Amino acid sequence: MKVYKVKVNGKVYEVELEAVEERKEEIKADALKSTNNVDGKNIVAPIAGKVVDVKVKVGDVVKEGQTVAVIEAMKLENEIQSQFAGKVVDVRVNKGSAVNNKDVLIVLG
């Protein structure tokens, strides 16, 4: 335990803090990809938010790195790019859809 002095609104307080184990975890690029779908490769949402645009439709051919959707999170628009090249076989979201982290947005075949 360590004791610190903290000043809040001009008043000094003594605060006792206990050291906590620090954990470092890495998110690997593969964690954003999911290829366990028998139909093809999934493009997943890297963040939770609201879909403000879907830039592809079933039958479109997508290149790796191409923007396929836009998700708004915390008032910022985030372009979602495909990690794969392929043909769109399923679009699982629409403009206005709410999505969670790692929800499948688009499936490529």
Secondary structure as UniProt FT lines:
FT   STRAND          2..8
FT   TURN            9..10
FT   STRAND          11..17
FT   HELIX           29..32
FT   STRAND          33..37
FT   TURN            38..39
FT   STRAND          40..44
FT   STRAND          49..54
FT   TURN            58..59
FT   STRAND          61..62
FT   TURN            64..65
FT   STRAND          67..73
FT   TURN            74..75
FT   STRAND          76..81
FT   STRAND          86..91
FT   TURN            95..96
FT   STRAND          98..99
FT   TURN            101..102
FT   STRAND          104..108
//
